[in-house]
Amino acid sequence: MTKTVYTNVNLYDGERETVQENSYLLVDDTTGKITAIGTGSAPAADQTVDLANKYVMPGLINCHDHMIMDSNDPTGGTATDVVKTTVNSVKNLHTLLKSGVTYVRECGSTYDIDISISEMIADGKIDKVPEVMPSGRPYSMTGGHGDMPNFGHLVDSPDEMRKAVRQGMKKGAKAIKVMATGGVMTKNDFMTDPQLSVAEIHAAVEEAHHKNLIVAAHAEGNPGIMNAIKAGVDSIEHGFYVNDEEIDLMLKQGTYLTPTVVADWAFPTYAKGKVPEWEIKKAADALDDLRKNITHAKERGVKITLGTDAGTPFNDFSMTPVELQLLVEQGFTNYEALRTSVNSAKLMKIDDEYGTLAAGKYADFLVLNENPLADVHAVAQEDKAVYKKGKRAY
């Protein structure tokens, strides 16, 4: 068993709102876990890596992405060819890790590709990618936001939902995604359209919770947001029009909120002339409202997670750091923005080993030139070093 010690570190550990100067990390090279963190003289090790007073922070936990999508294709590019989609998914995962994302929850995957890929990652057959919590196909009503070729499980009653979720978990889903409202990318519905009933969503929650799995609800507007919260989901994804009544219930139940601001921001920023005007209008109309509502939810105490909806048009897999910047622009402190990654780990129930840097946790960390607590733009550094389980990947 060999150990590597990283010295001359300015450490942001993900917990404290300060940088600890003159720090070190001692890592077990076999397990990839941190065995000790401290300041001052570093302990002896088989190998010493001098990080020259650069800034070290935890790898990012992105709890909402779609690896199977092509952000350069206005349609998402997922509908037809399973081989091309699989190859593209692995490419997108490489981009995610290079951007600083060391663990990701896939929130809806054509062909259940994410399940197979996550198993191959765990077996060491795909490297230089984040670990993946797969959800398989999402669960949608017929004609709903997930009713796209090779994508959603179509369910139209609580019993159909119950059976479909059981089938998904049998295949290997480790999280469940339900579609509680319409959305931007489907032409004939809107964010305010409720999709799936409380009873249908509750059936998914009950089955998932029997297996200690989490349930995410795509829910952009009302009353769908409230339906999903009443059904007991663990997280509201997007939540653009979340209101105080819903916030009250989220606080009571401990429901997380994943705003994916960058996904909505990317449309009016990059999509002009490239997608239908109805699609741009949906996104642009929501942007100011969602930024106000999400910040209000944070100020009231709702736990905000880090997720980007990566893969949606013009929202590529390198943009997780941009989500942090957008949160700061709308009123989050740098620390509050960075802590959304820690909340993602807590939502995903992996925070005992991921999300912060401490003895006993995996050595998933980024090495930056500048202090992210002083300026969150530091995380977007293109040539940053990215370590996964103590091994440098980029």
Secondary structure, 3 states (H helix, E strand, C coil): CCEEEEEEEEECCCCCCCCEEEEEEEEECCCCEEEEEEECCCCCCCEEEEEEEEEEEECEEEEEECCCCCCCCCCCCCCCCHHHHHHHHHHHHHHHHHHCEEEEEECCCHHHHHHHHHHHHHCCCCCCCCEEECCCCCEECCCCCCCCCCCCEECCCHHHHHHHHHHHHHHCCCEEEEECECCCCCCCCCCCCECCCHHHHHHHHHHHHHCCCEEEEEECCCCHHHHHHHHCCCEEEECCCCCHHHHHHHHHHCCEEECCHHHHHHHHHHCCCCCCHHHHHHHHHHHHHHHHHHHHHHHHCCEECCCCCECCCCCCCCCHHHHHHHHHHCCCCHHHHHHHHHHHHHHCCCCCCCCCCCCCCECCEEEECCCCCCCHHHHHCCCCEEEECCEECC
